[in-house]
Amino acid sequence: SADIMVASLFSVPAMALFMSMIVFVFSVSGRFVKPFAWAMYAYCALIASLASIFSWPEWITYGSPFAHTSAYPSINVDYKPLIIMSAMTVVMLSLSSWLFTRRDISLK
């Protein structure tokens, strides 16, 4: 009920960071956004489902923003990764906006 709603909100900064990385790649070079987005999605999905099964090293999971979210109902919540991911999202979107205006695109 309420715990499920709160637990789902803890993944919002990770989703926003994931999307801001895709927007950043688009603002730098639109040509590579589709392969990057699918590769990042596949990486995050593999990490989420297979990292604990195969006992991969921890440094492999650090690239996925979803690996840094707390499991709300079961453990103590650490707000530091949520704040850092939110700040990174704001910085990446601001930088993406600035970079996108600098691109040489003609709309004819």
ABEGO torsion letter per residue (X at the ends): XAAAAAAAAAAAAAAAAAAAAAAAAAAABAAAAAAAAAAAAAAAAAAAAAAAAAGBBAAAAAABAAAABBBAAABBBBAAAAAAAAAAAAAAAAAAAAAAAABBBBAX
